[in-house]
Amino acid sequence: MLQQINRKIIFYISLVIILGTFNNKNLKNFELPKIDIVNIEGIEFDNNEFLKITNLTKFNNLLSIQKSQIKEILNSNNLIEEYEVFKRYPSSLEIKIEKTDFLASTNINGKNYLVGSNGKFIHTKDYSQNLPYIFGNFETEKFLEFKNIIFQTNFKYNNIKNFYYFPSGRWDIEMISGVLIKLPITGIKKTLNLSIDLLEDIEFSNIKILDMRQKNQIIIND
């Protein structure tokens, strides 16, 4: 950030010196260089999005263009997790993008979507069989909260086959092994760690359903 500010200061000082040497006639005809280079790293835009950015920049110089105009275009892309926009004086623009991670698949109104770590739904033709599938009408914020709790435990995310979300705000987890874990609304972290301990115990190797919804009570079906 400090380096970028220093470059701006140097550019402005140079601009003042240049303008100070012009007479009125030259100053009238003087134009700042238009943006002639746009570098985008980290993601491939479709043609429409790329055209929006290039059309926005080609008639502008770095002083006149507003980052908010570019951010509006970037924020509309559901594949983007984070981004940074850099003005490289005198005439180039750099956009560095971090792509969102895909956490799960789901279906909304008959259409397949991926759930991104940025909290957005990404439309896809086919759901990924390498990702857990989410059943139920859920908000991405609720799922991300639940996912973060899972990551704070010894529970392995890649062992999850399906998530089931209920209107009460409760989650069930179906593991790849076929075991269904019924979780409570609260105390999820403690419950998940306990479920791992039980599933790793050879005495419970035939478990099919682990019902942990009630406080201080575990119901096991094999």
C-alpha positions in Angstrom: 0.0 0.0 0.0 2.8 2.4 0.9 4.6 1.6 -2.3 1.4 2.3 -4.3 1.0 5.7 -2.5 4.6 6.6 -3.2 4.1 5.9 -6.9 1.0 8.2 -7.0 3.0 11.0 -5.3 5.8 10.6 -7.8 3.3 10.6 -10.7 1.5 13.7 -9.5 4.8 15.6 -8.9 5.9 14.6 -12.4 2.6 15.7 -13.8 2.8 19.1 -12.1 6.3 19.6 -13.5 5.2 18.7 -17.0 2.2 20.9 -16.9 4.3 23.8 -15.4 6.5 23.8 -18.5 3.6 24.1 -21.0 2.3 27.3 -22.3 -1.5 27.9 -22.6 -1.6 26.5 -26.1 0.1 23.3 -25.3 -1.9 22.9 -22.1 -5.1 23.1 -24.0 -4.1 20.2 -26.2 -2.6 18.1 -23.4 -4.3 14.8 -22.5 -3.4 12.2 -19.9 -2.6 8.8 -21.5 -5.5 6.5 -21.8 -5.5 3.1 -20.1 -3.9 0.8 -22.7 -3.1 -2.3 -20.6 -5.5 -4.3 -18.4 -4.1 -7.4 -16.7 -6.5 -9.8 -15.0 -5.0 -12.6 -12.9 -6.6 -15.5 -11.1 -9.7 -16.2 -13.1 -11.0 -16.4 -16.7 -13.9 -14.0 -17.3 -16.5 -14.7 -19.9 -16.6 -12.4 -22.9 -19.4 -10.2 -21.6 -17.6 -9.5 -18.3 -14.3 -8.8 -20.0 -15.9 -6.5 -22.5 -17.6 -4.5 -19.6 -14.2 -3.9 -18.0 -12.4 -3.1 -21.3 -15.2 -0.8 -22.4 -15.1 1.0 -19.1 -11.3 1.5 -19.2 -10.5 2.2 -22.9 -11.9 5.8 -22.9 -10.5 6.7 -19.4 -7.2 7.5 -17.8 -6.1 6.3 -14.4 -7.1 9.5 -12.7 -10.6 9.6 -14.0 -11.6 6.0 -13.6 -13.2 5.0 -10.3 -12.4 1.7 -8.6 -16.0 1.5 -7.5 -17.0 1.1 -11.2 -14.7 -1.9 -11.6 -15.7 -3.4 -8.3 -19.4 -3.3 -9.3 -18.5 -5.6 -12.3 -16.3 -7.9 -10.1 -18.9 -8.2 -7.3 -21.5 -9.5 -9.8 -19.3 -12.6 -10.5 -20.2 -15.4 -8.1 -16.9 -17.2 -8.8 -14.8 -14.5 -7.1 -13.8 -14.8 -3.4 -11.6 -11.7 -3.1 -9.9 -9.2 -5.4 -7.5 -6.3 -5.5 -7.4 -3.5 -8.1 -4.1 -1.7 -8.7 -3.6 1.4 -10.8 -0.1 1.3 -12.4 0.7 4.8 -13.6 0.7 6.1 -16.2 -1.6 3.8 -18.2 -2.1 0.2 -16.9 -4.6 -1.4 -14.6 -4.0 -4.7 -12.7 -6.8 -6.9 -11.2 -5.8 -9.8 -9.0 -8.5 -12.2 -8.2 -8.9 -15.2 -5.8 -11.4 -17.7 -6.9 -13.9 -19.1 -4.4 -13.7 -22.6 -3.1 -16.6 -25.0 -3.9 -17.9 -26.5 -0.7 -21.0 -28.4 -1.7 -23.7 -29.0 -4.3 -27.4 -28.3 -4.0 -30.6 -27.9 -6.1 -32.8 -24.8 -6.1 -36.1 -24.8 -8.1 -34.8 -27.6 -10.3 -31.5 -26.1 -11.1 -28.1 -27.3 -9.9 -25.8 -25.0 -7.9 -22.4 -25.1 -6.2 -22.1 -23.4 -2.8 -19.0 -21.2 -2.7 -16.9 -20.2 0.3 -17.8 -16.6 -0.6 -21.4 -17.4 0.4 -22.8 -17.4 -3.1 -24.6 -19.9 -5.2 -22.8 -20.7 -8.5 -25.1 -22.2 -11.2 -23.8 -25.3 -12.8 -25.1 -27.8 -15.3 -24.2 -30.9 -13.3 -23.6 -31.1 -9.6 -20.1 -32.4 -8.5 -20.1 -35.9 -7.1 -16.8 -35.0 -5.3 -18.7 -32.6 -3.1 -21.3 -33.1 -0.3 -24.8 -32.6 -1.4 -27.1 -30.3 0.7 -30.8 -31.1 1.0 -33.3 -28.5 2.3 -34.0 -24.8 2.0 -31.0 -23.2 3.6 -29.2 -19.9 3.6 -25.6 -19.9 2.7 -24.6 -18.0 5.8 -26.1 -20.7 8.0 -24.2 -23.4 6.0 -20.9 -21.5 6.3 -21.4 -21.2 10.1 -22.0 -24.9 10.3 -19.0 -25.7 8.1 -16.7 -23.5 10.2 -17.8 -25.5 13.3 -17.0 -28.7 11.5 -13.5 -27.4 10.7 -13.0 -26.7 14.4 -13.4 -30.4 15.3 -11.7 -33.7 14.4 -14.5 -34.4 11.9 -13.2 -34.9 8.4 -15.1 -32.9 5.9 -14.2 -35.2 3.0 -16.0 -38.1 4.7 -19.3 -36.3 4.4 -21.7 -37.5 1.6 -24.8 -35.4 2.3 -26.1 -32.6 4.5 -29.8 -32.3 5.6 -31.0 -28.9 6.7 -34.3 -28.6 8.6 -36.6 -25.5 9.1 -35.8 -25.6 12.8 -32.2 -24.7 12.0 -30.9 -28.2 12.7 -28.5 -30.3 10.6 -28.0 -34.0 9.9 -24.9 -35.4 8.4 -24.7 -38.6 6.3 -21.2 -39.9 5.9 -19.8 -41.8 2.9 -19.8 -44.9 5.1 -23.6 -44.7 5.2 -23.8 -43.6 8.9 -26.5 -40.9 9.6 -25.7 -38.5 12.4 -28.6 -36.5 13.8 -27.3 -33.3 15.4 -28.8 -31.0 18.0 -29.4 -27.3 17.3 -26.8 -26.2 19.9 -23.6 -27.7 21.2 -22.7 -29.0 17.7 -18.9 -28.8 18.2 -18.9 -31.0 21.3 -21.4 -33.4 19.7 -19.3 -33.9 16.5 -16.2 -34.7 18.5 -18.2 -37.2 20.6 -19.6 -38.8 17.4 -16.1 -39.3 16.1 -15.0 -41.0 19.3 -18.0 -43.3 19.1 -17.6 -44.2 15.4 -13.9 -45.0 16.0 -14.9 -47.5 18.8 -14.9 -51.0 17.4 -18.0 -51.8 19.6 -20.0 -49.4 17.4 -18.7 -50.5 14.0 -22.2 -51.5 12.8 -23.8 -48.2 13.6 -26.3 -46.9 10.9 -27.9 -44.0 12.8 -26.4 -42.0 15.6 -29.2 -39.8 17.1 -27.7 -37.1 19.3 -30.5 -34.6 19.2 -31.4 -34.8 22.9 -29.1 -33.4 25.5 -27.3 -36.1 27.6 -28.8 -38.8 25.4 -27.5 -40.9 22.5 -29.7 -43.3 20.5 -27.9 -45.8 18.4 -29.5 -47.9 15.6 -27.5 -50.6 13.8 
